[in-house]
């Protein structure tokens, strides 16, 4: 018996697919042997003795050339290239410390911003409590996280609310090619920025923020189940505001990134792209930024 496997644990359907014939994804346990079928071990797995095992509790996914396990939960572990949402926790003469939900805080140096800043002027640009969108640039051998604000869609977030979900649910929030977050935006009119660290910025009317928050809670609690797309769309349609002639699509909100004394907002921040190891949704399925907390 493979390590971590319990008698009666479901294994049917693994010979040909990472899903059951019913379309239900397979849940695997840490230490459970999983069929590689010639694929390389990917995230959430390890190889020993010529066999591949799951290293986390999660859903089996075969995506050539990798076989991997998508974790159901867990703390965010940064990777270079990740677009994340951070909150300023400290301001120093040449940098800001950001909380991005990782095991360590991430320093953002003033040279990694689009602003021309003199030493000691950092507090003119970002204050403790401000929210920003940054990209993970590098990780050194000690675990130090390097981030930058230089890039399209990166910058300071004005207003809005930050909602927290499990970082493991972000692929379901984004959807294939941005389909899920696009549907949410279309039906609510809210401005949404998704961080791969499980933080999602939402801006719009109070009603739009309420509906988006409810949808994110639905995804966070049911991300491992099939039919999620249909459930989300059903909720959005059932809660759509109505006018004299029936339900109406809300207008799109606009929001941007601003520097100090800037009156022209720049282009809205982007949501991160789908990564190779992300789960795709089933087709049958102190600047005014508020932290709403974990869902």
BELFENNOR-V641260 format. One record per backbone hydrogen bond with DSSP energy under -1.0 kcal/mol. NH is the residue of the N-H (numbers start at 1). CO is the residue of the C=O. Records with the same first field share a line. If there is no record, write none. Layout:
BEGIN
NH=CO  CO
END
This chain:
BEGIN
5=2
9=6
14=11
17=13
20=24
23=20
26=18
28=58
31=54
32=29
34=52
39=36
40=65
42=67
45=42
46=53
48=51
51=48
53=46
54=32
55=44
58=28
59=70
60=26
61=68
63=66
66=63
67=40
68=61
69=43
70=59
72=57
81=136
82=79
84=134
86=132
87=99
88=130
89=97
90=97
92=95
96=108
97=90
98=106
99=87
106=98
108=96
110=94
112=109
113=110
120=93
121=118
124=121
125=122
126=122
129=88
130=127
132=86
133=155
134=84
135=148
136=82
137=146
138=146
140=144
143=140
146=138
148=135
149=112
154=151
155=133
157=131
159=287
161=202
162=290
163=200
164=293
165=198
169=166
170=167
173=169
174=170
175=171
178=175
179=176
181=174
182=178
183=179
184=180
185=181
186=182
187=183
188=184
189=185
191=203
193=201
195=199
196=83
198=195
200=163
201=193
202=161
203=191
209=205
210=206
211=207
212=208
213=209
214=210
215=211
216=212
217=213
218=214
219=215
220=216
221=217
222=218
223=219
225=222
231=227  285
232=228
233=229
234=230
235=231
236=232
237=233
238=234
239=235
243=246
246=243
248=241
253=189
262=259
266=257
272=194
278=275
290=160
292=162
295=164
END
